[in-house]
Amino acid sequence: MKVRSRGLASPDQARAITAWLEKLAEENRDYYDDKRQHHRPNDSDNNHVYGAGFAIAAAGIANDDRKLFGWGVDAYRHGVSYIQPDGTLPLEMQRGQMALDYDLYTLAPLIMLAEFGETNGLRLYAQRDYAIKRLVTRCVSAFEDPSFFQQQTGVPQVTDSQVQAWQISWALPYTRRFPAPEITKLLYEAEWLNYTMLGGLPPP
């Protein structure tokens, strides 16, 4: 969006950029649609498809392509359909010592997809009685005490000594909608909030 508003690209360059993004998004979508025809579960069910959904929805917005945007929204709905009453994602909990990391990893694309939806008149946060908030609560509590994940997986979890951007950058837009002192504290504790997978710094 910056290249449009700041004049960093000519009209011809902007058209080429958005066309390229659309082509990448369509190829990405086709990959997962093909995977869904095969034995499940596979990476069309887990965190990979949420990241793809975020990228495809973003390309859809850039190109005013409702079908691509809708595919990304469906990826969000797919993700929240898996969130359990205890706030975990079953396929990510199968990652053993990385279960906590993988549950955290899903938050960034899912939160950004929810933001896209809200901006476009879809109440995605409210899906399944605010299931995404259960995932947030479970993951945030693990920064202080990861024992739940250890108990569920049977192995100690890999943890970081400092809060990382990929773990918490999603909280910038999230806490604007759902203020939470314990999450804001984690944002302040992070050394860096720019996250490449989100294209840089998420909107506050």
N, CA, C and O of each residue as an XYZ file, in Angstrom:
816
protein
N       0.815     -1.201      0.000
C       0.000      0.000      0.000
C       0.858      1.265      0.000
O       0.440      2.307     -0.504
N       2.042      1.167      0.560
C       2.915      2.336      0.618
C       3.320      2.794     -0.784
O       3.426      3.995     -1.036
N       3.549      1.843     -1.699
C       3.983      2.254     -3.025
C       2.896      3.039     -3.732
O       3.201      3.837     -4.619
N       1.623      2.836     -3.366
C       0.540      3.597     -3.982
C       0.459      5.001     -3.399
O       0.361      5.982     -4.136
N       0.499      5.093     -2.086
C       0.226      6.367     -1.436
C       1.433      7.300     -1.422
O       1.263      8.513     -1.298
N       2.633      6.771     -1.545
C       3.824      7.607     -1.403
C       4.536      7.861     -2.719
O       5.602      8.476     -2.738
N       3.959      7.395     -3.823
C       4.542      7.695     -5.117
C       5.874      7.028     -5.375
O       6.660      7.518     -6.186
N       6.148      5.920     -4.704
C       7.432      5.231     -4.902
C       7.454      4.415     -6.181
O       8.512      3.951     -6.605
N       6.300      4.236     -6.794
C       6.228      3.496     -8.052
C       5.333      4.259     -9.015
O       4.368      4.910     -8.616
N       5.677      4.162    -10.283
C       4.837      4.782    -11.301
C       3.545      3.976    -11.438
O       3.481      2.844    -10.959
N       2.515      4.533    -12.079
C       1.284      3.755    -12.290
C       1.539      2.421    -12.990
O       0.933      1.409    -12.639
N       2.428      2.420    -13.972
C       2.734      1.167    -14.673
C       3.410      0.172    -13.738
O       3.103     -1.020    -13.762
N       4.336      0.669    -12.913
C       5.014     -0.208    -11.954
C       4.028     -0.747    -10.923
O       4.091     -1.921    -10.557
N       3.124      0.098    -10.458
C       2.133     -0.340     -9.467
C       1.250     -1.434    -10.048
O       0.936     -2.405     -9.361
N       0.848     -1.287    -11.305
C       0.032     -2.322    -11.944
C       0.809     -3.630    -12.058
O       0.260     -4.710    -11.841
N       2.096     -3.522    -12.401
C       2.924     -4.728    -12.518
C       3.100     -5.415    -11.173
O       3.073     -6.642    -11.083
N       3.280     -4.614    -10.131
C       3.463     -5.166     -8.787
C       2.210     -5.899     -8.329
O       2.293     -7.028     -7.845
N       1.057     -5.270     -8.477
C      -0.168     -5.904     -8.004
C      -0.516     -7.141     -8.826
O      -1.049     -8.117     -8.298
N      -0.208     -7.092    -10.133
C      -0.444     -8.278    -10.967
C       0.453     -9.432    -10.531
O       0.030    -10.588    -10.515
N       1.696     -9.105    -10.178
C       2.633    -10.131     -9.708
C       2.160    -10.721     -8.380
O       2.211    -11.934     -8.177
N       1.700     -9.851     -7.481
C       1.181    -10.335     -6.203
C      -0.026    -11.246     -6.420
O      -0.169    -12.271     -5.753
N      -0.889    -10.865     -7.353
C      -2.067    -11.679     -7.616
C      -1.677    -13.047     -8.162
O      -2.269    -14.059     -7.787
N      -0.683    -13.081     -9.047
C      -0.229    -14.357     -9.601
C       0.329    -15.257     -8.500
O       0.022    -16.448     -8.456
N       1.141    -14.694     -7.617
C       1.690    -15.475     -6.510
C       0.566    -15.998     -5.615
O       0.589    -17.152     -5.185
N      -0.411    -15.140     -5.342
C      -1.517    -15.545     -4.477
C      -2.314    -16.678     -5.111
O      -2.699    -17.619     -4.417
N      -2.567    -16.608     -6.403
C      -3.329    -17.658     -7.079
C      -2.572    -18.987     -7.070
O      -3.172    -20.046     -6.884
N      -1.246    -18.927     -7.273
C      -0.446    -20.152     -7.229
C      -0.430    -20.744     -5.828
O      -0.500    -21.961     -5.657
N      -0.339    -19.883     -4.836
C      -0.366    -20.324     -3.434
C      -1.708    -20.981     -3.110
O      -1.760    -22.060     -2.521
N      -2.788    -20.311     -3.506
C      -4.128    -20.862     -3.298
C      -4.272    -22.222     -3.969
O      -4.801    -23.158     -3.370
N      -3.801    -22.335     -5.217
C      -3.949    -23.587     -5.964
C      -3.180    -24.725     -5.302
O      -3.622    -25.874     -5.323
N      -2.030    -24.403     -4.715
C      -1.240    -25.418     -4.003
C      -2.060    -26.029     -2.875
O      -2.128    -27.250     -2.740
N      -2.683    -25.175     -2.064
C      -3.447    -25.688     -0.920
C      -4.749    -26.342     -1.354
O      -5.176    -27.332     -0.760
N      -5.369    -25.806     -2.367
C      -6.589    -26.444     -2.871
C      -6.285    -27.852     -3.383
O      -7.087    -28.768     -3.202
N      -5.131    -28.022     -4.019
C      -4.738    -29.349     -4.489
C      -4.459    -30.271     -3.311
O      -4.851    -31.438     -3.327
N      -3.781    -29.750     -2.284
C      -3.480    -30.564     -1.105
C      -4.753    -31.067     -0.429
O      -4.765    -32.155      0.146
N      -5.814    -30.283     -0.495
C      -7.066    -30.671      0.159
C      -7.742    -31.859     -0.516
O      -8.687    -32.437      0.021
N      -7.250    -32.214     -1.695
C      -7.797    -33.377     -2.385
C      -7.089    -34.667     -1.977
O      -7.478    -35.756     -2.399
N      -6.041    -34.538     -1.149
C      -5.231    -35.691     -0.761
C      -5.531    -36.096      0.682
O      -6.384    -35.508      1.346
N      -4.816    -37.103      1.140
C      -5.003    -37.615      2.508
C      -4.813    -36.495      3.518
O      -3.830    -35.756      3.458
N      -5.746    -36.372      4.434
C      -5.713    -35.337      5.459
C      -5.449    -35.959      6.828
O      -5.789    -37.127      7.019
N      -4.861    -35.244      7.793
C      -4.438    -33.852      7.664
C      -3.087    -33.714      6.963
O      -2.286    -34.648      6.942
N      -2.853    -32.547      6.396
C      -1.568    -32.184      5.802
C      -1.394    -30.685      6.004
O      -2.088    -30.092      6.830
N      -0.475    -30.059      5.259
C      -0.240    -28.648      5.540
C      -1.341    -27.733      5.013
O      -1.224    -26.511      5.093
N      -2.407    -28.319      4.476
C      -3.586    -27.500      4.179
C      -4.488    -27.387      5.399
O      -5.541    -26.754      5.332
N      -4.089    -27.995      6.518
C      -4.872    -27.948      7.750
C      -4.178    -27.204      8.881
O      -4.844    -26.744      9.809
N      -2.849    -27.073      8.825
C      -2.144    -26.537      9.990
C      -1.709    -25.079      9.790
O      -2.282    -24.358      8.974
N      -0.704    -24.664     10.534
C      -0.275    -23.265     10.525
C       0.114    -22.757      9.147
O       0.024    -21.557      8.890
N       0.546    -23.642      8.252
C       0.956    -23.205      6.919
C      -0.193    -22.507      6.186
O       0.003    -21.481      5.534
N      -1.375    -23.073      6.303
C      -2.503    -22.512      5.546
C      -2.971    -21.187      6.143
O      -3.565    -20.376      5.432
N      -2.719    -20.950      7.422
C      -3.097    -19.661      8.007
C      -2.171    -18.562      7.466
O      -2.616    -17.460      7.144
N      -0.883    -18.886      7.376
C       0.058    -17.932      6.785
C      -0.282    -17.662      5.328
O      -0.225    -16.524      4.864
N      -0.638    -18.726      4.611
C      -1.032    -18.565      3.209
C      -2.294    -17.716      3.116
O      -2.407    -16.854      2.245
N      -3.242    -17.964      4.019
C      -4.473    -17.190      4.009
C      -4.231    -15.709      4.199
O      -4.857    -14.877      3.542
N      -3.312    -15.380      5.110
C      -2.967    -13.977      5.339
C      -2.380    -13.357      4.074
O      -2.788    -12.267      3.673
N      -1.421    -14.043      3.442
C      -0.778    -13.515      2.240
C      -1.775    -13.385      1.090
O      -1.765    -12.392      0.363
N      -2.625    -14.382      0.930
C      -3.592    -14.380     -0.171
C      -4.641    -13.301      0.039
O      -5.020    -12.612     -0.908
N      -5.115    -13.147      1.274
C      -6.085    -12.085      1.560
C      -5.473    -10.710      1.308
O      -6.136     -9.823      0.769
N      -4.212    -10.530      1.696
C      -3.543     -9.242      1.474
C      -3.446     -8.941     -0.021
O      -3.690     -7.814     -0.451
N      -3.086     -9.961     -0.810
C      -3.023     -9.773     -2.264
C      -4.412     -9.481     -2.822
O      -4.559     -8.682     -3.747
N      -5.429    -10.128     -2.260
C      -6.791     -9.865     -2.692
C      -7.203     -8.427     -2.431
O      -7.855     -7.802     -3.268
N      -6.823     -7.898     -1.265
C      -7.131     -6.506     -0.937
C      -6.395     -5.563     -1.887
O      -6.975     -4.597     -2.384
N      -5.112     -5.847     -2.138
C      -4.319     -4.994     -3.024
C      -4.881     -4.959     -4.441
O      -4.761     -3.950     -5.137
N      -5.494     -6.064     -4.866
C      -6.023     -6.170     -6.223
C      -7.540     -6.013     -6.290
O      -8.134     -6.161     -7.359
N      -8.168     -5.713     -5.156
C      -9.628     -5.637     -5.097
C     -10.251     -6.917     -5.656
O     -11.213     -6.878     -6.424
N      -9.679     -8.043     -5.253
C     -10.134     -9.355     -5.723
C     -10.870    -10.042     -4.569
O     -10.241    -10.536     -3.633
N     -12.178    -10.071     -4.639
C     -12.983    -10.600     -3.540
C     -12.808    -12.115     -3.375
O     -12.937    -12.633     -2.266
N     -12.521    -12.814     -4.454
C     -12.348    -14.261     -4.345
C     -11.089    -14.600     -3.559
O     -11.109    -15.487     -2.706
N      -9.994    -13.899     -3.844
C      -8.768    -14.141     -3.086
C      -8.949    -13.740     -1.632
O      -8.525    -14.455     -0.724
N      -9.579    -12.597     -1.416
C      -9.839    -12.162     -0.040
C     -10.702    -13.191      0.686
O     -10.438    -13.519      1.843
N     -11.717    -13.692      0.017
C     -12.598    -14.687      0.626
C     -11.886    -15.973      0.963
O     -12.202    -16.621      1.961
N     -10.912    -16.352      0.126
C     -10.131    -17.563      0.405
C      -9.356    -17.376      1.711
O      -9.291    -18.286      2.538
N      -8.773    -16.196      1.888
C      -8.051    -15.923      3.127
C      -8.964    -15.944      4.334
O      -8.592    -16.471      5.383
N     -10.158    -15.378      4.202
C     -11.134    -15.396      5.293
C     -11.510    -16.835      5.639
O     -11.654    -17.176      6.813
N     -11.669    -17.675      4.623
C     -11.991    -19.085      4.882
C     -10.860    -19.776      5.629
O     -11.109    -20.648      6.461
N      -9.602    -19.389      5.339
C      -8.467    -19.966      6.065
C      -8.546    -19.599      7.545
O      -8.227    -20.415      8.409
N      -8.972    -18.374      7.831
C      -9.153    -17.972      9.230
C     -10.230    -18.819      9.888
O     -10.031    -19.346     10.982
N     -11.364    -18.949      9.225
C     -12.460    -19.726      9.806
C     -12.051    -21.178     10.011
O     -12.446    -21.815     10.988
N     -11.255    -21.693      9.078
C     -10.726    -23.046      9.218
C      -9.880    -23.140     10.482
O     -10.001    -24.093     11.252
N      -9.020    -22.143     10.688
C      -8.147    -22.155     11.854
C      -8.906    -22.116     13.156
O      -8.642    -22.918     14.052
N      -9.848    -21.195     13.278
C     -10.561    -21.078     14.554
C     -11.485    -22.274     14.798
O     -11.876    -22.539     15.935
N     -11.833    -22.993     13.730
C     -12.662    -24.187     13.930
C     -11.916    -25.268     14.692
O     -12.531    -26.158     15.278
N     -10.573    -25.192     14.684
C      -9.752    -26.182     15.372
C      -9.469    -25.808     16.828
O      -9.066    -26.667     17.613
N      -9.672    -24.555     17.197
C      -9.308    -24.127     18.550
C     -10.181    -24.834     19.580
O     -11.409    -24.783     19.520
N      -9.522    -25.489     20.517
C     -10.195    -26.298     21.522
C     -10.675    -25.442     22.705
O     -10.261    -24.290     22.840
N     -11.540    -25.995     23.557
C     -11.968    -25.250     24.748
C     -10.803    -24.797     25.628
O     -10.900    -23.773     26.306
N      -9.696    -25.558     25.621
C      -8.544    -25.175     26.439
C      -7.641    -24.156     25.737
O      -6.606    -23.766     26.279
N      -8.034    -23.724     24.525
C      -7.276    -22.687     23.823
C      -6.101    -23.188     23.007
O      -5.235    -22.394     22.640
N      -6.040    -24.458     22.714
C      -4.939    -24.999     21.918
C      -5.424    -25.441     20.545
O      -6.622    -25.574     20.296
N      -4.453    -25.664     19.661
C      -4.712    -26.188     18.325
C      -4.148    -27.608     18.257
O      -2.938    -27.784     18.401
N      -4.980    -28.614     18.045
C      -4.531    -30.010     18.134
C      -3.348    -30.353     17.241
O      -2.427    -31.041     17.683
N      -3.352    -29.891     15.996
C      -2.250    -30.241     15.095
C      -0.942    -29.609     15.543
O       0.128    -30.189     15.354
N      -1.024    -28.422     16.135
C       0.196    -27.773     16.624
C       0.659    -28.406     17.933
O       1.851    -28.388     18.239
N      -0.267    -28.964     18.706
C       0.102    -29.626     19.951
C       0.839    -30.937     19.695
O       1.437    -31.498     20.613
N       0.804    -31.426     18.471
C       1.526    -32.648     18.130
C       3.013    -32.394     17.882
O       3.751    -33.320     17.543
N       3.455    -31.150     18.047
C       4.851    -30.786     17.739
C       5.821    -31.064     18.869
O       6.981    -30.658     18.802
N       5.363    -31.752     19.913
C       6.278    -32.102     20.998
C       6.818    -30.888     21.711
O       6.051    -30.047     22.179
N       8.146    -30.787     21.800
C       8.761    -29.689     22.538
C       8.541    -28.330     21.878
O       8.808    -27.296     22.490
N       8.059    -28.322     20.643
C       7.789    -27.079     19.935
C       6.306    -26.721     19.926
O       5.908    -25.794     19.220
N       5.487    -27.426     20.684
C       4.037    -27.188     20.654
C       3.686    -25.744     21.006
O       2.873    -25.122     20.323
N       4.288    -25.209     22.058
C       4.018    -23.832     22.445
C       4.415    -22.881     21.327
O       3.655    -21.977     20.979
N       5.601    -23.079     20.764
C       6.051    -22.212     19.679
C       5.082    -22.245     18.505
O       4.779    -21.203     17.923
N       4.597    -23.417     18.155
C       3.710    -23.512     16.998
C       2.340    -22.901     17.286
O       1.742    -22.295     16.396
N       1.835    -23.046     18.501
C       0.589    -22.362     18.838
C       0.787    -20.848     18.768
O      -0.070    -20.129     18.254
N       1.923    -20.366     19.289
C       2.224    -18.940     19.199
C       2.377    -18.494     17.747
O       1.919    -17.416     17.367
N       3.017    -19.325     16.952
C       3.303    -18.992     15.554
C       2.021    -18.748     14.763
O       2.004    -17.944     13.832
N       0.946    -19.448     15.140
C      -0.316    -19.294     14.413
C      -0.995    -17.960     14.698
O      -1.807    -17.496     13.897
N      -0.676    -17.342     15.821
C      -1.406    -16.144     16.219
C      -1.230    -14.992     15.231
O      -2.195    -14.292     14.925
N      -0.016    -14.787     14.729
C       0.218    -13.632     13.856
C      -0.681    -13.659     12.618
O      -1.399    -12.687     12.385
N      -0.675    -14.735     11.808
C      -1.557    -14.714     10.631
C      -3.036    -14.708     10.989
O      -3.826    -14.062     10.301
N      -3.431    -15.409     12.048
C      -4.846    -15.435     12.400
C      -5.337    -14.065     12.880
O      -6.429    -13.633     12.511
N      -4.539    -13.391     13.693
C      -4.934    -12.060     14.156
C      -5.000    -11.087     12.991
O      -5.930    -10.284     12.911
N      -4.029    -11.145     12.085
C      -4.048    -10.228     10.947
C      -5.233    -10.511     10.032
O      -5.825     -9.580      9.486
N      -5.587    -11.780      9.858
C      -6.780    -12.099      9.070
C      -8.042    -11.563      9.752
O      -8.949    -11.055      9.093
N      -8.085    -11.685     11.071
C      -9.226    -11.130     11.801
C      -9.315     -9.620     11.596
O     -10.407     -9.071     11.448
N      -8.165     -8.954     11.588
C      -8.140     -7.509     11.358
C      -8.636     -7.174      9.957
O      -9.426     -6.246      9.782
N      -8.176     -7.926      8.958
C      -8.672     -7.710      7.592
C     -10.189     -7.846      7.553
O     -10.881     -7.041      6.929
N     -10.694     -8.876      8.227
C     -12.122     -9.102      8.223
C     -12.883     -7.966      8.869
O     -13.866     -7.478      8.312
N     -12.432     -7.535     10.050
C     -13.118     -6.465     10.759
C     -13.143     -5.189      9.922
O     -14.157     -4.491      9.883
N     -12.036     -4.885      9.257
C     -11.956     -3.689      8.424
C     -12.936     -3.751      7.262
O     -13.391     -2.725      6.757
N     -13.249     -4.969      6.848
C     -14.150     -5.162      5.715
C     -15.547     -5.617      6.142
O     -16.279     -6.217      5.355
N     -15.905     -5.328      7.384
C     -17.270     -5.554      7.840
C     -17.591     -6.971      8.277
O     -18.763     -7.318      8.427
N     -16.559     -7.808      8.488
C     -16.780     -9.181      8.933
C     -16.336     -9.307     10.392
O     -15.218     -8.920     10.734
N     -17.177     -9.831     11.227
C     -16.859     -9.941     12.659
C     -16.105    -11.260     12.911
O     -16.624    -12.188     13.531
N     -14.877    -11.305     12.414
C     -14.126    -12.562     12.502
C     -13.663    -12.868     13.917
O     -13.571    -14.036     14.294
N     -13.370    -11.849     14.702
C     -12.960    -12.121     16.081
C     -14.057    -12.891     16.832
O     -13.760    -13.700     17.711
N     -15.296    -12.640     16.488
C     -16.415    -13.243     17.211
C     -16.708    -14.679     16.791
O     -17.563    -15.330     17.390
N     -16.012    -15.185     15.770
C     -16.269    -16.540     15.292
C     -16.118    -17.555     16.429
O     -15.164    -17.508     17.206
N     -17.076    -18.462     16.503
C     -17.087    -19.533     17.502
C     -16.920    -18.980     18.925
O     -16.092    -19.439     19.712
N     -17.745    -17.978     19.206
C     -17.749    -17.390     20.545
C     -16.352    -16.894     20.937
O     -15.854    -17.182     22.026
N     -15.735    -16.140     20.017
C     -14.417    -15.541     20.239
C     -13.356    -16.607     20.539
O     -12.577    -16.478     21.484
N     -13.343    -17.643     19.729
C     -12.366    -18.728     19.926
C     -10.931    -18.220     19.880
O     -10.074    -18.722     20.607
N     -10.660    -17.230     19.035
C      -9.293    -16.730     18.907
C      -8.786    -16.177     20.236
O      -7.589    -16.232     20.515
N      -9.695    -15.642     21.059
C      -9.281    -15.116     22.352
C      -8.847    -16.239     23.293
O      -8.010    -16.022     24.169
N      -9.401    -17.424     23.122
C      -8.955    -18.563     23.930
C      -7.523    -18.945     23.577
O      -6.721    -19.262     24.456
N      -7.208    -18.911     22.283
C      -5.834    -19.195     21.856
C      -4.878    -18.139     22.398
O      -3.792    -18.465     22.878
N      -5.279    -16.886     22.321
C      -4.449    -15.800     22.858
C      -4.196    -16.008     24.351
O      -3.054    -15.936     24.804
N      -5.242    -16.260     25.103
C      -5.111    -16.425     26.557
C      -4.184    -17.575     26.900
O      -3.333    -17.447     27.781
N      -4.340    -18.693     26.216
C      -3.496    -19.853     26.499
C      -2.036    -19.557     26.194
O      -1.154    -19.900     26.981
N      -1.777    -18.925     25.062
C      -0.388    -18.648     24.679
C       0.251    -17.597     25.573
O       1.412    -17.732     25.961
N      -0.500    -16.550     25.902
C       0.053    -15.482     26.737
C       0.379    -16.012     28.128
O       1.401    -15.638     28.704
N      -0.458    -16.863     28.669
C      -0.191    -17.414     29.998
C       1.095    -18.235     30.016
O       1.753    -18.350     31.050
N       1.447    -18.801     28.868
C       2.638    -19.661     28.802
C       3.938    -18.880     28.842
O       4.992    -19.462     29.096
N       3.893    -17.576     28.597
C       5.111    -16.780     28.746
C       5.580    -16.821     30.198
O       6.780    -16.863     30.469
N       4.635    -16.809     31.120
C       4.969    -16.873     32.539
C       5.155    -18.305     33.017
O       6.025    -18.588     33.840
N       4.335    -19.197     32.497
C       4.357    -20.575     32.979
C       3.965    -21.536     31.852
O       2.779    -21.707     31.571
N       4.961    -22.167     31.203
C       4.673    -23.075     30.088
C       4.306    -24.488     30.526
O       4.266    -25.398     29.698
N       4.038    -24.684     31.814
C       3.840    -26.042     32.327
C       2.630    -26.734     31.696
O       2.635    -27.955     31.542
N       1.599    -25.976     31.331
C       0.432    -26.598     30.696
C       0.854    -27.341     29.436
O       0.429    -28.473     29.205
N       1.682    -26.708     28.627
C       2.132    -27.334     27.383
C       3.024    -28.533     27.670
O       2.971    -29.531     26.950
N       3.834    -28.448     28.704
C       4.661    -29.581     29.084
C       3.791    -30.755     29.533
O       4.052    -31.902     29.171
N       2.775    -30.468     30.309
C       1.884    -31.531     30.789
C       1.142    -32.190     29.632
O       0.977    -33.409     29.608
N       0.698    -31.383     28.676
C      -0.084    -31.915     27.566
C       0.751    -32.706     26.575
O       0.268    -33.667     25.976
N       2.016    -32.299     26.400
C       2.884    -32.972     25.431
C       3.794    -34.019     26.065
O       4.280    -34.922     25.385
N       4.021    -33.894     27.368
C       4.904    -34.826     28.054
C       6.368    -34.478     27.957
O       7.216    -35.252     28.401
N       6.691    -33.320     27.381
C       8.104    -32.906     27.260
C       8.238    -31.420     27.581
O       7.301    -30.657     27.343
N       9.398    -30.986     28.124
C       9.626    -29.558     28.350
C       9.569    -28.801     27.027
O       9.957    -29.325     25.983
N       9.086    -27.576     27.083
C       8.956    -26.769     25.873
C      10.207    -25.930     25.612
O      10.884    -25.494     26.542
N      10.495    -25.716     24.346
C      11.553    -24.789     23.960
C      11.050    -23.382     24.244
O       9.979    -22.998     23.774
N      11.811    -22.614     25.005
C      11.405    -21.248     25.336
C      12.560    -20.292     25.066
O      13.716    -20.708     24.977
N      12.237    -19.008     24.938
C      13.235    -17.970     24.718
C      13.405    -17.146     25.988
O      12.463    -16.971     26.762
N      14.612    -16.646     26.187
C      14.867    -15.835     27.379
C      14.252    -14.448     27.252
O      13.992    -13.788     28.258
N      14.018    -14.003     26.014
C      13.408    -12.696     25.777
C      12.263    -12.851     24.781
O      12.313    -13.691     23.883
N      11.241    -12.036     24.955
C      10.091    -12.080     24.055
C      10.534    -11.677     22.649
O      11.197    -10.656     22.463
N      10.161    -12.490     21.670
C      10.569    -12.273     20.285
C       9.441    -11.637     19.477
O       8.265    -11.773     19.813
N       9.824    -10.938     18.402
C       8.839    -10.259     17.565
C       7.812    -11.230     17.005
O       6.622    -10.918     16.973
N       8.256    -12.405     16.562
C       7.317    -13.352     15.956
C       6.310    -13.868     16.982
O       5.228    -14.330     16.619
N       6.668    -13.788     18.258
C       5.776    -14.277     19.309
C       4.708    -13.262     19.711
O       3.646    -13.652     20.198
N       4.965    -11.975     19.519
C       4.098    -10.973     20.144
C       3.708     -9.813     19.238
O       2.883     -9.000     19.655
N       4.237     -9.682     18.042
C       3.914     -8.520     17.196
C       2.425     -8.441     16.875
O       1.891     -7.349     16.677
N       1.759     -9.578     16.824
C       0.308     -9.605     16.582
C      -0.468     -8.793     17.615
O      -1.590     -8.355     17.359
N       0.141     -8.596     18.789
C      -0.559     -7.932     19.888
C      -0.741     -6.432     19.665
O      -1.548     -5.806     20.351
N      -0.010     -5.848     18.726
C      -0.189     -4.413     18.463
C      -1.626     -4.100     18.039
O      -2.265     -3.264     18.678
N      -2.157     -4.724     17.003
C      -3.564     -4.453     16.683
C      -4.536     -5.107     17.668
O      -5.613     -4.571     17.931
N      -4.155     -6.256     18.207
C      -5.073     -6.982     19.091
C      -5.414     -6.179     20.350
O      -6.579     -6.091     20.737
N      -4.396     -5.597     20.984
C      -4.635     -4.873     22.238
C      -5.364     -3.557     22.011
O      -5.929     -2.990     22.946
N      -5.354     -3.070     20.782
C      -6.168     -1.889     20.480
C      -7.649     -2.233     20.603
O      -8.451     -1.413     21.052
N      -8.003     -3.445     20.204
C      -9.398     -3.893     20.299
C      -9.721     -4.487     21.671
O     -10.811     -4.303     22.213
N      -8.735     -5.205     22.211
C      -8.967     -5.922     23.467
C      -7.835     -5.586     24.439
O      -6.904     -6.375     24.597
N      -7.907     -4.424     25.089
C      -6.829     -4.026     26.008
C      -6.587     -5.097     27.071
O      -7.523     -5.645     27.654
N      -5.306     -5.377     27.306
C      -4.928     -6.389     28.291
C      -3.540     -6.032     28.829
O      -2.556     -6.148     28.099
N      -3.443     -5.605     30.080
C      -2.153     -5.182     30.635
C      -1.069     -6.244     30.519
O       0.092     -5.916     30.276
N      -1.435     -7.525     30.690
C      -0.420     -8.574     30.640
C       0.159     -8.733     29.239
O       1.316     -9.126     29.087
N      -0.641     -8.429     28.210
C      -0.139     -8.509     26.835
C       0.685     -7.266     26.507
O       1.731     -7.366     25.867
N       0.221     -6.110     26.939
C       0.980     -4.871     26.731
C       2.354     -4.977     27.374
O       3.340     -4.493     26.819
N       2.422     -5.603     28.534
C       3.704     -5.807     29.210
C       4.659     -6.610     28.332
O       5.848     -6.298     28.259
N       4.148     -7.635     27.672
C       4.992     -8.444     26.792
C       5.471     -7.636     25.598
O       6.599     -7.815     25.138
N       4.622     -6.745     25.091
C       5.043     -5.881     23.986
C       6.220     -5.008     24.406
O       7.167     -4.832     23.639
N       6.167     -4.463     25.613
C       7.255     -3.626     26.103
C       8.526     -4.427     26.349
O       9.630     -3.892     26.254
N       8.372     -5.693     26.661
C       9.535     -6.529     26.944
C      10.242     -7.011     25.673
O      11.398     -7.432     25.720
N       9.541     -6.947     24.544
C      10.146     -7.403     23.296
C      11.194     -6.393     22.822
O      10.959     -5.185     22.840
N      12.336     -6.901     22.405
C      13.397     -6.015     21.926
C      13.040     -5.417     20.570
O      13.470     -4.313     20.235
N      12.252     -6.153     19.797
C      11.973     -5.771     18.421
C      10.572     -6.242     18.078
O      10.159     -7.309     18.532
N       9.821     -5.468     17.280
C       8.464     -5.867     16.913
C       8.281     -6.039     15.407
O       7.241     -6.527     14.963
N       9.279     -5.645     14.619
C       9.196     -5.874     13.176
C       9.278     -7.367     12.888
O      10.206     -8.037     13.340
N       8.319     -7.889     12.142
C       8.239     -9.323     11.873
C       8.119     -9.516     10.365
O       7.133     -9.108      9.751
N       9.134    -10.140      9.781
C       9.202    -10.287      8.331
C       7.969    -10.974      7.762
O       7.476    -10.584      6.704
N       7.467    -11.994      8.454
C       6.325    -12.737      7.943
C       5.070    -11.868      7.822
O       4.148    -12.206      7.080
N       5.037    -10.757      8.546
C       3.909     -9.837      8.445
C       4.242     -8.629      7.565
O       3.446     -7.696      7.458
N       5.404     -8.653      6.947
C       5.785     -7.556      6.076
C       6.374     -6.375      6.830
O       6.458     -5.279      6.275
N       6.783     -6.564      8.074
C       7.355     -5.479      8.863
C       6.599     -5.286     10.161
O       6.269     -6.251     10.851
N       6.326     -4.029     10.487
C       5.674     -3.711     11.750
C       4.160     -3.706     11.556
O       3.655     -2.962     10.716
N       3.423     -4.523     12.320
C       1.959     -4.525     12.186
C       1.376     -3.175     12.557
O       2.007     -2.416     13.293
N       0.174     -2.854     12.061
C      -0.453     -1.589     12.428
C      -0.842     -1.580     13.896
O      -1.288     -2.604     14.414
N      -0.685     -0.444     14.586
C      -1.075     -0.370     15.995
C      -2.580     -0.326     16.150
O      -3.084     -0.262     17.271
